Amino acid sequence: MPFYRVNGLMVHLNLGGKLRKNPPASCCARLSTGERCCAMSTLLCDWNLEGGGTCDAPLCEEHGVAVGPDQHLCPIHDKQRRETEPELF
């Protein structure tokens, strides 16, 4: 049963049917711990992928890391950015 973060609290949600394999995309999806946040996403991850395009993981305001004007990264890709560009921090 997956863990979700709802308003700062960790809860178990038993998703059934199609939601078990594909949780709602409108929920924030990318926490560094692999958990999901159930806040509504208003942002997308702008990390450039090697094959072209961007990550586009849905993010809430709390978990989207602003890296420029109207550019946000998920916590996982922000960590990668910090590892590859440590002189900026």
C-alpha positions in Angstrom: 0.0 0.0 0.0 1.6 3.3 -1.0 2.4 6.1 1.3 1.2 9.6 0.4 1.8 12.9 2.1 -1.4 14.8 2.7 -1.1 18.3 4.3 2.2 17.3 5.9 0.9 14.0 7.3 1.9 10.5 6.1 -1.1 8.3 5.3 -1.7 5.0 3.6 -4.1 5.1 0.7 -5.4 1.9 -0.8 -5.9 2.8 -4.5 -7.8 0.2 -6.5 -8.3 -0.6 -10.1 -6.5 1.6 -12.6 -5.4 4.0 -9.9 -3.2 1.4 -8.3 -0.9 1.3 -11.4 -1.4 4.9 -12.5 -2.0 7.3 -9.5 -3.7 10.6 -10.4 -1.4 12.8 -12.4 -2.8 15.9 -10.8 -1.1 15.0 -7.5 2.5 16.1 -6.8 4.5 13.1 -7.9 8.2 13.6 -7.1 9.5 13.6 -3.6 13.2 12.7 -3.0 12.1 9.8 -0.8 10.0 8.2 -3.6 6.8 9.1 -1.9 3.9 11.0 -3.4 2.4 14.2 -2.1 -1.3 14.5 -2.6 -1.3 18.3 -3.0 -2.6 19.5 -6.3 0.1 20.1 -8.9 0.4 23.5 -10.5 3.9 23.1 -11.8 5.9 20.7 -14.0 9.5 19.6 -13.7 11.6 21.4 -16.4 14.6 19.1 -16.2 15.9 18.5 -19.8 16.0 14.8 -20.7 18.8 13.3 -22.8 16.5 12.1 -25.5 14.8 15.5 -25.8 11.9 17.1 -23.9 11.6 17.6 -20.2 10.7 15.5 -17.2 7.3 17.1 -16.8 6.7 15.4 -13.4 3.7 17.1 -11.7 4.7 19.2 -8.7 2.9 21.3 -6.0 4.1 24.7 -5.0 5.9 23.3 -1.9 7.9 20.7 -3.8 8.7 22.6 -7.0 12.2 24.0 -6.7 12.4 27.4 -8.5 15.6 27.6 -10.6 14.7 30.5 -12.8 11.7 32.5 -14.0 8.9 30.0 -14.5 11.3 27.1 -14.3 11.0 24.5 -11.6 12.6 21.1 -10.8 11.4 18.2 -8.9 13.5 17.4 -5.7 15.2 14.4 -7.5 16.4 16.5 -10.4 17.3 19.4 -8.2 19.6 17.1 -6.3 21.2 16.0 -9.6 21.7 19.6 -10.6 23.4 20.4 -7.3 25.7 17.4 -7.8 26.7 18.4 -11.3 26.9 22.1 -10.7 28.2 22.5 -7.1 30.0 25.7 -7.8 26.7 27.5 -8.1 25.7 26.8 -4.5 
